[in-house]
Amino acid sequence: ALASVQYTFSVWIYIPAASGILGSELTLNMDEYPTGTWNAHAQAAANTYDAWQEVTVNATLNAAAAGFRCRITAASAAALNEYFYTDSLRLKQHGIRNDYSIQYADNGTGTQLG
């Protein structure tokens, strides 16, 4: 990951009603480490069951960021036998910078942004 660049971290989550875990106990985290401590950018899942839901978190990394991590966490209140499913984890960098400081639109179109 590059400092001062915006990222989107997303994942599809399926929580069976019989699993026992609450959507609000699941959090998607994108953390950065700029100044000796981790700064969290987080989004909890909705309390939606027996259906897929997309959970997304956005952040622009601090210019001083020396570390970066993405994770899905379950609250400590979740029991050992509770479960959920994930699919299509995605980390997307917005704007692709080249050696000439020109940014191009995503999705391979080559459209110059500025």
C-alpha positions in Angstrom: 0.0 0.0 0.0 1.1 3.5 -0.8 0.9 6.4 1.7 -1.4 9.3 0.7 -3.4 7.1 -1.6 -7.1 6.2 -1.2 -8.1 2.5 -0.8 -11.4 0.6 -0.6 -11.5 -2.7 1.2 -14.6 -4.7 0.6 -15.9 -8.2 1.3 -19.2 -10.1 0.8 -20.4 -11.7 4.1 -23.1 -14.3 4.6 -24.4 -14.9 8.1 -26.7 -17.9 8.5 -29.5 -17.1 11.1 -28.6 -20.4 12.8 -25.0 -19.4 13.2 -25.6 -17.4 16.3 -23.3 -14.5 15.5 -24.6 -11.0 15.1 -23.8 -8.9 12.1 -22.8 -6.1 14.4 -20.1 -8.4 15.9 -18.3 -8.5 12.6 -16.1 -5.6 11.6 -14.1 -5.0 8.4 -10.9 -3.1 9.3 -8.3 -1.3 7.2 -5.6 -0.1 9.6 -2.6 2.1 9.0 0.5 2.6 11.2 1.7 6.2 10.8 3.0 7.4 14.2 3.8 4.5 16.5 0.2 3.3 16.9 -2.4 1.7 14.6 -5.2 3.9 13.3 -8.3 2.0 12.5 -10.8 2.6 9.7 -13.7 0.2 10.3 -17.2 -0.7 9.2 -19.4 -3.2 11.0 -21.7 -5.6 9.1 -25.5 -5.1 9.3 -27.6 -7.5 11.3 -28.8 -9.2 8.1 -29.2 -12.9 8.0 -29.5 -15.7 5.4 -28.5 -13.2 2.6 -25.2 -11.9 1.2 -24.2 -8.3 2.2 -21.3 -6.3 1.0 -19.3 -4.5 3.7 -17.0 -1.7 2.6 -14.5 0.6 4.3 -12.7 3.5 2.6 -9.5 5.4 3.7 -6.8 7.6 2.4 -3.5 6.4 4.0 -1.6 8.9 6.1 1.5 10.3 4.4 3.6 9.0 7.2 2.1 5.5 7.1 4.8 2.8 7.6 2.5 -0.1 8.0 -0.9 -1.3 6.6 -3.2 -4.2 7.2 -6.7 -5.4 6.3 -8.7 -7.8 8.4 -12.1 -9.0 9.4 -12.6 -9.2 13.2 -15.3 -10.9 15.3 -16.2 -9.2 18.7 -15.0 -11.0 21.8 -18.7 -11.6 22.6 -18.9 -14.0 19.7 -18.9 -17.7 20.8 -16.4 -20.3 19.6 -19.0 -22.2 17.6 -20.5 -19.1 15.8 -19.6 -18.8 12.2 -20.1 -16.7 9.0 -18.9 -17.0 5.3 -16.9 -14.6 3.2 -16.5 -14.2 -0.5 -14.8 -11.8 -2.9 -12.4 -9.9 -0.6 -11.1 -6.9 -2.6 -8.6 -4.2 -1.9 -8.8 -1.5 -4.5 -6.4 1.4 -5.0 -7.9 4.5 -6.4 -6.0 6.2 -9.2 -2.9 4.5 -10.6 0.1 6.7 -10.6 2.9 6.4 -13.1 6.4 7.9 -13.2 5.1 11.1 -14.7 2.5 11.7 -11.8 -0.3 11.1 -14.2 -3.3 9.2 -12.8 -5.5 6.9 -14.9 -9.0 5.8 -14.2 -9.5 2.3 -12.9 -10.8 -0.8 -14.7 -8.1 -0.7 -17.4 -9.7 2.0 -19.6 -6.5 4.1 -19.6 -8.6 7.3 -19.2 -6.4 10.0 -17.8 -7.7 11.8 -14.7 -5.2 14.6 -14.4 
